[in-house]
Amino acid sequence: MQYDMLKVEEALLALLGVFEFENGRVWKRYDFATMDALHEKGLITKANGRQESVYLTGDGMRRAKELAAKHFGINGTAAGQ
């Protein structure tokens, strides 16, 4: 699957705007409450301690790929094609 990186950059900038605080300051990592919500829905594993990564669950991987294809796919290609 190829992605339109301009769309990806735009989406990332939009997410940074969502989580902006202190007049333009943003964290480089994702919002903890949002990550916790994804974990509670069974879409990602729980980050423990100082881990800087999580795993997508089976359902999380399927949904993530569907969304990536929907929002960022090039030429209307779908996941798995």
ABEGO torsion letter per residue (X at the ends): XBBBAAAAAAAAAAAAAAABBGGGBBBABBBAAAAAAAAAAGABBBBBEABABBBBBAAAAAAAAAAAAAAABBGGBBBGX
